Amino acid sequence: MINCRQSIESLRPYIPGKPINDVKQEYGLSQVIKLASNENPLGCSDKAKEAIVNALDEVGIYPDGNASYLRKALSKELNVTEEQLIFGAGSDEIITFITQVYVGEGDEAITCTPSFPRYASAVKLMGGHIIEVPLKNYTFDLNGIVNAITDKTKVIFIANPNNPTGTIITKEEQLDFLKKVPKNILVVMDEAYSEYITDDIFPDTLSILKDYPNLIILKTFSKAYGLASLRVGYGIAKESIIELLNRVRGPFNVTTLAQNAALASLKDKDFLKQSIELNTTIKEWTYEKCDALGLDYIPTFGNFIMIHIGVDTLEVFQQLQSKGIIVRPGCFLGLEGWLRVTLGTQEQMALFFEKLTDILN
Ligand SMILES: *Cc1c(COP(=O)(O)O)cnc(C)c1O
């Protein structure tokens, strides 16, 4: 037997939800709705589709390793230098760059739990220890994190809004926190869902980046832009952090199709606006529906919502799946009694509530 590295022993492969086609086959269903992975129910921009088709002739050649056009466009849009940006195969990949650069054997990183599971796996991969502070009121406990800092702490991961709870830390809370964190600890502000938020209390992290040399912002094209399958996300930080992250990045990590689709998506402000408006409408509708049914929920800032059903979530998840609706049960997320439901279209949500009430009755 070949022994693996010790840090690999504690890792487990990610178990994704079943693909739509498998569920169709297994239950003999013609229609299956997936509300499990926070994907955009509108798909992506038509301009992105066009850009993908136009790039098909280039699939035989390696992509632009520098993502030059996407980089230029984003640097202009965000008003940062091109050297302040790094691109990844999803922001997921950038999380692994961060731990590869900053977390060594025995080092510590802090986050809250439950939150995005990729932080813990990226830290463990490097032989580091992940310190998981429980959420407080379903929200990141920033004081708890500050209290957990030791001289081994290298990185702090904050999902804002948090996945799976949809809660945020506010502008004021963020500033107060950043002032308390020593500058030799990297703070990762993972803002995968920030495009959906129009509320003033949400931090404008970009505007304070110059004041905090230990800060990196992560964004993605997977959620509001609807490009999840293409795998493209980016990080924004000061140049010297990006330079280090670039040392571990593979030379061609973001495909040509992904770069071109992201660039086209960035220019299509109408599609983004439409996605945000739909999400807001469906969110309000879902709140009303939950209220009417007497179901508790956590008010959300993302494109997903936690709904309290109180009973065995694995059982309800399986029954929903057999009726053609895939959600994420709380038992997989560390929140038994709850379901995480991606906000879909009006028809999808109506069908979800119809099947759910069938099951709960
Ligand atoms: C979905 C998500 C991501 C990133 O997804 P990618 O597709 O890898 O860009 C990152 N953080 C959180 C909290 C998410 O929910």
The ligand as a Gaussian input file, in Angstrom:
#p B3LYP/6-31G(d) Opt

LIG

0 1
 C      -21.083000      29.204000      -4.222000
 C      -20.086000      29.769000      -3.257000
 C      -18.757000      30.032000      -3.613000
 C      -18.126000      29.793000      -4.897000
 O      -18.408000      29.159000      -5.876000
 P      -17.523000      29.003000      -7.175000
 O      -18.483000      28.398000      -8.096000
 O      -16.369000      28.129000      -6.810000
 O      -17.068000      30.377000      -7.568000
 C      -17.911000      30.581000      -2.688000
 N      -18.326000      30.877000      -1.466000
 C      -19.571000      30.655000      -1.082000
 C      -19.973000      31.037000       0.292000
 C      -20.493000      30.083000      -1.949000
 O      -21.736000      29.823000      -1.524000

